[in-house]
Amino acid sequence: MTRGTGLDVNADRRHGPNRPGRAEIVALMLILVLGAALRLAYLVELRDDPGLTTPPVDAGFNLYWARGLATGDWTLPSDAQGRDPKIPETAFMRPPGYPYVLALLIRITGGSALAIRGLQMVAGLLAAALSWWAGRRLLSPLVGLVWAGLTAVHWAFIYFEGDLNGTWLLTLLFPTTVLVLQRLAASGLWRDGALLGALIGLTALIRSNGLLLGIVLGGWLLAVVARRRGLRRGLVGLGAAAAAGVLVLVPTTIRNARVSGHLVPVSANGGITLYNGNNPDATGISSAVSGEAGFFASPWHGADVIARASAREGRPVDYVEASRNAGREAWRWIKTNPDDALRLIGLRALLFWGPDEIAHSSPIAADRAASPLLRRLPFGFALIVAGGIWGPAAWAFARRRSAVAAMPEATAATMVAVALITGGWFVSFLPFLVSSLYRMTVVPCLLLAASVGVAATLRLARTGHALSPILLGGGLIALWLILRVPLVPVDPGWTERLVQRGLQWRAQGELVRAETELREALHSSPGSQRAANGLAAVLLDERRFGEAATVLEPAVAAGCDDPALHFNLGLARVATGDWAGAVAPLRAATELAPNLAEAQVLLASACERIGDQASAITAYERALAVEPDRIDVANNLAWLLATTVNDHLRDGPRAVDLAQRVVASTRTPATLDTLAAAYAETGRFDDAVVSLEEALDLASRGRDTAVSDLEDRLELYRSRRPFRLTADPH
């Protein structure tokens, strides 16, 4: 029997007790072949999925980040809507581990979307093989095979391997961590402690809350090694683990400090995430929030958070400071609303261990139900939790009947560490928010525990305890039936799935498909602002401006903090000639997202049209502050500053400065006309005449219809009079 556990069923005695026998290898190969077949089938499904090349929200952000790292091309995708996160020059908004791995995959595959998923699925099979090896070394070959089998066929592993959120990396790291934990518990060597620290550091680079595991497992290391090898050996091991973990994180910390001037060990998103989970509108699930920090529903909105914080402070604020401010606001809310904060913690605890799949950046439950493959694969989260609880109980039951031998001390200590990882990971999310994406890390822990129970039950059956396996199986079923009852209702995400697919089809230019999906989403959820905005965006693309306004008006009237809805409504009204009606939604968009230069420009144009030159100048100034290189904005602003009828608003010297910079970049009749007006406003009429004569020459050669206006202004300047705009709307 391997390692004296009493669970060995496949050892080939000719190869020694620790070497896998032929039957075991064949069983493992069959498991891996089955896992490969399932993954290949899912890849075939993904070929026709619009999310393959235009993944949603977090996955799309990861892809943008990784492509920038791999190619140096930081061109923004359409769903960024002009928001530049400035990744190379700011502290990491999110943990960088997966984007860097994804960048490597892009380099290997040449950017092939399907090939990237294929390599991630190969890593999923490697995780299954590592689970086998870790399980057999920890307890027995049978435990290893059961654990590998569960890992190979579990639908959620396959789903996330086909996604771009990095969960598969943690699935791969866990069995490796189990191997190191078992070695450390047995040896007490500082080298094994260093390996554990490095693995914890890598985990933190993928999910920042992995830092909590450093504390939890650091305490475990000290207790286990000190008990077996003495306190001095325990402290040495702890020091080695801490040093290795720090070494893994140091490059990221130094890089963040160099570009931002702040000490950020991994990522700067903690304050924002804390606020997501603790504010007057927090649900415990959704990451879309508003309030003091403003609307934040995706990584792209980080630029909006910075702009709003800068506007409030009256000075430039970076993402680190904006996130910390949001964190302080969250703590203030927690202190003043302790009952609500505790209620949210309890809600998150129920959701974390509940049976339903919880959407985050992807509507996982709806995606699974829509997949011909995934919906047929076994065991949901309730059965996994039931197995995780039942497994140790089943082993203890088998142990009392002498069907299995006592666990070696190192194995028992390792199983305690696995329990601590499970509990630590759960606790680390309680202050924030819960989703299936985040709780996936505890699934391998629970599957290991379930595998121990399965192996113990089979051992009972082999040793003549015929009734015991039946009783244990009944207990598992009873526990599963209890745990599958949802205590908190969860939206499976059908509307969100339709919205995401609609936006993905739009990004690919498939407007008919996009409209179909988005209309269905709005029909199923008439109050969905995302569905309304997505459908309106498609209608705007098709120049159906009146329909777009009709779709958006109820969503905006219902109250909305998403600047995109207000901007699109303003754009639709501008396109229909309703300049006065466009001002309110465009002004709301610029207040919610001061960094959206296009909204500022459109607001300025609308204000010009209705004769509000003061507001137009302010909007142009703000747009130019966001995008200093916008020639059109600088030209329009210079024109207003030079020609407005309002004496308090005119600023000839600034108009000259702006117009000269514009003309230095591009000489057109319009830009030379602006420069001439600026010269005339400052009394430089001779220069104004020269500039306007050049403008007339270019205009006449280009058949410009504004020649008569230029000629009229030329006569003004020759008579040494500046040009003034009418005070009436155009």
Residue pairs with C-beta under 8 A, 6 or more apart in sequence:
1 7
1 8
1 11
1 17
1 140
1 405
2 8
2 11
2 17
2 18
2 136
2 140
2 141
3 17
3 18
3 137
3 139
3 140
3 408
3 411
4 405
4 408
5 139
5 140
5 404
5 405
5 407
5 408
5 411
6 140
6 403
6 404
6 405
6 459
7 139
7 140
7 141
7 142
7 143
7 404
7 455
7 456
7 459
8 17
8 140
8 141
8 142
9 140
9 141
9 142
9 458
9 459
9 462
10 20
10 21
10 23
10 24
10 27
10 141
10 142
10 145
11 17
11 19
11 20
11 21
11 24
11 141
12 19
12 20
12 21
12 22
12 23
12 24
15 21
20 28
20 136
20 141
21 141
24 136
24 141
24 145
27 145
28 129
28 132
28 145
28 148
31 128
31 132
31 145
31 148
31 149
31 152
32 125
32 128
32 129
32 148
32 152
34 152
34 153
35 124
35 125
35 128
35 151
35 152
35 153
36 121
36 125
38 152
38 153
38 158
38 373
38 377
39 121
39 124
39 125
39 158
39 161
41 373
42 121
42 158
42 159
42 162
42 371
42 373
42 374
43 114
43 117
43 118
43 121
43 162
45 371
45 372
45 373
46 52
46 114
46 117
46 162
47 114
50 501
50 504
50 505
50 507
50 508
50 510
50 513
51 59
51 500
51 501
51 504
52 113
52 114
52 117
53 113
53 508
54 60
54 77
54 79
54 503
54 504
54 507
54 508
55 62
55 63
55 163
55 164
56 361
56 362
56 500
56 503
56 504
57 297
57 298
57 299
57 361
57 362
57 500
58 165
58 298
58 299
58 360
58 361
59 163
59 164
59 165
59 361
59 362
60 77
60 79
60 164
61 85
61 94
61 298
61 299
61 300
62 98
62 99
62 102
62 164
62 165
62 166
63 102
63 164
64 74
64 76
64 77
64 80
65 87
65 99
65 102
65 103
66 99
66 100
66 102
66 103
66 105
66 106
67 73
67 103
67 106
67 111
68 74
68 87
68 88
69 99
69 100
69 103
70 103
70 104
70 106
70 107
70 111
71 106
74 84
74 87
74 88
76 82
76 83
76 84
77 507
78 507
79 300
79 503
79 507
80 300
81 300
81 564
81 596
82 596
82 597
82 598
83 300
83 301
83 302
83 303
83 304
83 595
83 596
84 303
85 93
85 299
85 300
85 302
85 303
87 93
88 259
89 259
90 259
90 260
90 318
90 319
91 256
91 259
91 260
91 262
91 264
91 267
91 268
91 318
91 319
91 320
92 252
92 255
92 256
92 264
92 266
92 267
92 268
93 267
93 268
93 269
93 299
93 302
93 319
94 267
94 269
94 299
95 204
95 205
95 206
95 207
95 208
95 266
95 267
96 205
96 252
96 266
96 267
97 166
97 169
97 202
97 205
97 206
98 165
98 166
98 169
98 206
101 166
101 169
102 116
102 164
102 166
105 116
105 119
105 120
106 116
108 119
109 115
109 116
109 119
116 164
117 161
117 162
120 161
120 162
120 168
121 158
121 161
121 162
123 161
123 168
123 169
123 172
124 151
124 152
124 157
124 158
124 161
124 168
124 171
124 172
125 152
126 172
127 151
127 157
127 168
127 171
127 172
127 174
127 175
127 444
128 148
128 149
128 151
128 152
129 148
130 172
130 175
130 176
130 179
131 144
131 147
131 148
131 151
131 175
131 444
131 447
131 448
132 144
132 145
132 147
132 148
133 144
133 175
133 179
134 144
134 147
134 175
134 176
134 178
134 179
134 182
135 141
135 143
135 144
135 145
135 146
135 147
135 148
135 175
135 448
135 451
136 143
136 144
136 145
137 144
137 179
137 182
138 144
138 178
138 182
138 411
138 414
138 415
139 407
139 411
139 452
139 455
140 455
142 455
142 458
142 459
143 448
143 451
143 452
143 455
144 451
146 450
146 451
146 454
146 455
147 175
147 447
147 448
147 451
150 379
150 447
150 450
150 451
151 157
151 171
151 444
151 447
153 377
153 378
154 377
154 379
154 384
154 443
154 447
155 368
155 373
155 374
155 377
155 378
156 357
156 364
156 381
156 436
156 440
156 443
157 168
157 171
157 443
158 373
158 374
158 377
159 364
159 367
159 368
159 371
159 374
160 167
160 168
160 171
160 437
160 440
161 168
163 362
165 361
165 362
165 437
166 206
167 437
167 440
167 441
169 206
170 203
170 206
170 207
170 440
170 441
171 440
171 441
171 443
171 444
173 199
173 202
173 203
173 206
174 421
174 441
174 444
174 445
175 444
176 199
177 196
177 199
177 203
177 421
178 414
178 418
178 448
180 192
180 195
180 196
180 199
181 196
181 217
181 413
181 414
181 417
181 418
182 410
182 411
182 414
183 189
183 192
183 195
184 192
184 193
184 195
184 196
184 221
184 224
184 225
184 237
185 224
185 228
185 409
185 410
185 411
185 413
185 414
185 417
186 408
186 410
188 224
188 225
188 228
188 229
188 233
188 234
188 237
189 237
190 236
190 237
190 239
190 240
191 240
192 237
193 221
193 225
193 236
193 237
193 238
193 239
193 240
193 241
193 244
194 240
194 241
194 243
194 244
195 244
196 217
196 221
196 241
196 244
197 214
197 240
197 241
197 242
197 243
197 244
197 245
197 246
197 248
198 244
198 245
198 247
198 248
200 210
200 211
200 213
200 214
200 217
200 241
200 245
201 214
201 244
201 245
201 246
201 247
201 248
201 249
202 248
203 210
203 213
204 210
204 211
204 213
204 214
204 245
204 248
204 249
204 265
204 266
205 248
205 249
205 252
205 266
207 438
207 441
208 266
208 267
208 269
208 270
209 425
209 428
209 429
209 432
211 265
211 266
212 424
212 425
212 427
212 428
213 421
213 424
213 425
213 428
214 241
214 242
214 245
215 424
216 420
216 421
216 423
216 424
217 241
217 417
217 420
217 421
217 424
218 238
218 241
218 242
220 413
220 416
220 417
220 420
221 234
221 237
221 238
221 241
222 234
222 235
222 237
222 238
223 234
224 234
224 413
224 417
225 233
225 234
225 237
225 238
226 233
226 234
226 235
227 234
228 409
249 265
249 266
252 265
252 266
253 263
253 264
253 265
253 266
256 262
256 263
256 264
256 265
256 268
257 263
257 264
260 268
260 318
260 320
262 268
262 318
262 320
262 321
264 320
268 319
268 320
268 323
269 323
270 323
270 327
271 322
271 323
271 324
271 325
271 326
271 327
271 328
271 330
272 293
272 296
272 302
272 305
272 322
272 323
272 326
272 327
273 287
273 432
273 433
274 326
274 327
274 330
274 331
274 431
274 432
275 289
275 291
275 292
275 293
275 326
275 327
275 329
275 330
276 282
276 286
276 287
276 289
276 296
276 432
276 433
277 284
277 330
277 344
277 348
277 431
277 432
277 433
278 330
278 331
278 333
278 334
278 341
278 344
278 431
279 289
279 291
279 292
279 293
279 329
279 330
279 333
280 291
280 333
280 337
281 289
281 290
281 291
282 289
282 344
282 433
284 344
284 347
284 348
284 351
284 433
284 434
285 351
285 358
285 359
285 433
285 434
285 435
285 490
286 433
287 296
287 297
287 360
287 433
288 295
288 296
288 297
289 295
289 296
289 297
290 296
290 561
291 329
292 326
292 329
293 305
293 308
293 322
293 325
293 326
293 329
294 304
294 305
294 308
294 561
294 592
295 301
295 304
295 561
295 562
295 563
295 592
295 593
296 302
296 304
296 305
297 562
298 361
302 319
303 593
303 595
304 563
304 592
304 593
304 595
304 596
305 319
305 322
305 323
305 326
306 317
306 318
306 319
306 322
306 595
307 593
307 594
307 595
307 626
308 322
308 592
308 593
308 594
309 317
309 321
309 322
309 325
310 316
310 317
310 594
311 594
317 325
333 341
334 341
345 430
345 431
347 488
348 429
348 430
348 432
348 433
348 434
349 426
349 430
350 487
350 488
351 358
351 434
351 488
351 490
352 426
352 429
352 430
352 434
352 439
353 385
353 426
353 483
354 381
354 382
354 486
354 487
354 488
354 490
355 380
355 381
355 382
355 483
355 484
355 485
355 486
356 365
356 381
356 486
356 489
356 490
356 492
357 364
357 365
357 368
357 380
357 381
357 436
357 490
357 492
358 364
358 434
358 435
358 436
358 439
358 490
359 365
359 366
359 435
359 436
359 491
359 492
359 493
359 496
360 433
360 435
360 436
360 437
360 438
361 437
362 437
362 500
363 492
363 493
363 494
363 496
363 497
363 500
364 436
364 437
364 493
365 490
365 492
365 493
366 492
366 493
366 494
366 496
366 497
367 374
367 493
367 497
368 374
368 375
369 375
369 492
370 497
379 387
380 484
381 436
381 439
381 443
382 480
382 483
382 484
383 480
383 483
383 484
384 443
384 446
384 447
384 450
385 446
385 483
386 476
386 479
386 480
386 482
386 483
387 446
387 447
387 449
387 450
387 453
387 476
388 422
388 445
388 446
388 447
388 449
388 450
389 449
389 479
390 450
390 453
390 472
390 475
390 476
390 479
391 448
391 449
391 450
391 451
391 452
391 453
391 454
391 456
392 415
392 449
392 452
392 453
393 453
393 475
394 452
394 453
394 454
394 456
394 457
394 472
394 475
394 476
395 404
395 452
395 453
395 456
397 456
397 460
397 468
397 472
398 404
398 456
398 457
398 459
398 460
398 468
399 406
399 456
401 460
401 465
401 468
403 456
403 459
403 460
403 463
403 465
403 468
404 456
404 459
407 415
415 449
415 452
418 445
418 448
418 449
419 445
421 442
421 445
422 442
422 445
422 446
425 439
425 441
425 442
426 439
426 442
429 438
429 439
453 472
453 476
457 468
457 469
457 472
457 473
458 469
460 468
460 469
460 472
461 468
461 469
494 524
495 521
495 524
495 525
495 528
495 531
496 530
498 517
498 518
498 520
498 521
498 524
498 531
499 517
499 518
499 521
499 528
499 530
499 531
499 534
501 517
502 513
502 514
502 515
502 516
502 517
502 518
502 521
502 531
502 534
502 535
502 538
503 514
503 518
503 534
503 537
504 514
505 511
505 513
505 514
505 517
506 514
506 534
506 537
506 538
506 541
511 538
511 541
511 542
514 534
514 538
515 535
515 538
515 539
515 542
518 531
518 534
518 535
518 538
519 535
521 528
521 530
521 531
521 534
521 535
522 528
522 531
522 532
522 535
522 551
525 531
527 558
529 555
529 558
529 560
529 562
529 565
532 551
532 552
532 554
532 555
532 565
533 552
533 555
533 562
533 564
533 565
533 568
535 551
536 548
536 549
536 551
536 552
536 565
536 568
536 569
536 572
537 548
537 568
539 545
539 547
539 548
539 551
539 572
540 548
540 568
540 571
540 572
540 575
543 575
545 572
545 575
545 576
546 572
546 576
548 568
548 572
549 569
549 572
549 573
549 576
549 578
552 565
552 568
552 569
552 572
553 569
555 565
556 565
556 566
556 569
556 585
556 588
560 566
561 592
562 592
563 588
563 589
563 590
563 592
563 593
563 596
563 599
564 589
566 585
566 586
566 588
566 589
566 592
566 599
567 585
567 586
567 589
567 596
567 598
567 599
567 602
569 582
569 585
570 582
570 583
570 584
570 585
570 586
570 589
570 599
570 602
570 603
570 606
571 582
571 602
573 579
573 581
573 582
573 585
574 582
574 602
574 605
574 606
579 605
579 606
579 609
579 610
579 729
580 606
580 610
582 602
582 606
583 603
583 606
583 607
583 610
583 612
583 615
586 599
586 602
586 603
586 606
587 603
589 596
589 599
589 603
590 596
590 599
590 600
590 603
590 619
590 622
593 599
594 600
594 622
594 626
595 626
596 626
597 623
597 626
597 627
597 630
597 633
598 623
600 619
600 620
600 622
600 623
600 626
601 619
601 620
601 623
601 630
601 632
601 633
601 636
603 615
603 619
604 615
604 616
604 617
604 619
604 620
604 623
604 633
604 636
605 616
605 636
607 613
607 615
607 616
607 619
608 616
608 640
608 730
609 729
609 730
610 729
611 727
611 728
611 729
611 730
613 640
613 644
613 645
613 646
613 649
613 725
614 646
614 649
616 640
617 637
617 640
617 641
617 644
617 649
620 633
620 636
620 637
620 640
621 637
623 630
623 633
624 630
624 633
624 634
624 637
627 633
631 662
631 665
631 666
631 671
634 658
634 659
634 661
634 662
635 658
635 659
635 662
635 670
635 671
635 674
637 658
638 654
638 655
638 656
638 658
638 659
638 662
638 674
638 675
638 677
638 678
639 655
639 673
639 674
639 677
640 649
640 725
641 649
641 650
641 651
641 652
641 654
641 655
641 658
641 678
641 681
642 650
642 652
642 655
642 656
642 659
642 674
642 677
642 678
642 680
642 681
642 722
642 723
643 650
643 677
643 681
643 722
643 723
643 724
643 725
644 650
644 724
644 725
645 724
645 725
645 726
645 727
650 681
652 678
652 681
652 682
653 682
655 674
655 677
655 678
655 681
655 682
656 675
656 678
656 679
656 681
656 682
656 684
658 678
659 671
659 674
659 675
659 677
659 678
660 675
662 671
662 674
662 675
663 671
663 672
663 675
663 691
667 694
667 698
668 695
668 698
669 695
669 696
669 698
669 699
669 702
669 704
669 706
669 710
670 695
672 691
672 692
672 694
672 695
672 698
673 691
673 692
673 695
673 706
673 710
673 713
675 691
676 687
676 688
676 689
676 691
676 692
676 695
676 713
676 717
677 688
677 713
677 722
677 723
679 685
679 687
679 688
679 691
680 688
680 716
680 717
680 721
680 722
680 723
681 722
685 717
685 718
685 720
688 717
689 714
689 717
689 718
692 710
692 713
692 714
692 717
693 714
695 710
696 707
696 710
696 711
696 714
698 704
699 706
699 707
699 710
700 707
704 710
713 723
716 722
716 723
717 723
